Amino acid sequence: MQYSINVGGHLLELSTPQVMGILNVTPDSFYAESRVQTEEAIRRRVIQILNEGGCIIDVGAFSTRPGANDVSKEEEMNRLRTALKTIRQEAPDAILSVDTFRADVAKMCVEEYGVQMVNDISCGQLDAQMFATVAKLGVPYILMHGQGTVSATAQMPHYEDLMKEILLYFAERIQQLRDLGQKDIILDPGFGFGKTLEQNYELLANVDALRIFELPILVGVSRKSMIYKLLNTSAEHALNGTSVLNTIALTKDCAQILRVHDVREAVEAVSIVSQTDKYRFTDEQI
């Protein structure tokens, strides 16, 4: 299925999957190499993402790893203002996404810095104004599944039927957003959020069920614990596993956007899978 989203008045085609590079202006994100805090480090990261083929830069100022320190709204805004000012100086036309669950923060980023996308890991659960705010702003909204709130993601999740509950969760919230006039919605299955290791792999095996909504899907598995715990290693040694999981999602046609720390490797995965798809038999040819 062919998808496109409106980013700042321009259509971004997702017929070929796009890569979103992670830029964390936090001191405590789970993958230490992803943390950039000085203006010079931010500039280097922006240049790296774009030079390696990244299409979107996802800027976050609040770490959601289990046990991370709480960050006030004011501190999150201050971090983002510094980062976004620097990014806009270095790459004024770059497509930016803000990773936040606070409506006021999202509004500030869009209105003051022209951020074109909101990535909310809470799916509107932590700020009752988020859905109405993004609908009014008119920017694409990334709707992520997670059982419980951010602070509850480290607790033992429980599902009677994982995929059924995820589908119902998305169906309800998609309708809420549509009722508010939200146009562009991107689904994020929420790997690593409110799911055990086994549930993460059950979700990956059946992620194509999300295609029923006919919406683009974002896959964010980069260096997560579902990789390094399974392989008995660490986030620093989870690049190969990340590439494998990204490739699985791509071959299922369930990753219109890959959110990653390692942009070049993700772009290469997209290129290889896209090249292979050119020679895939259609139903009529079989």
Protein Blocks (a to p, Z undefined) as FASTA:
>chain_A
ZZdddeehiacdfkbccdddddddbfkbfblklpcfbfklmmmmmmmmmmnopabdcddf
bdfbehiacddfklmmmmmmmmmmmmmmmmmmbccddddfbfklmmmmmmmnopabdcdf
kgommomklmmmmmmnopacdddddehjfklmmpccddfblmlmmmmmmmmmmmmmmmno
pabdcddehgoiapafklmmmmmmmmmmmmmnopacdddfehpaklmmmnopafklmmmm
mmmmmmmmmmnopafbccdfblmlmmmmmmmmmmmmmmpccfklZZ
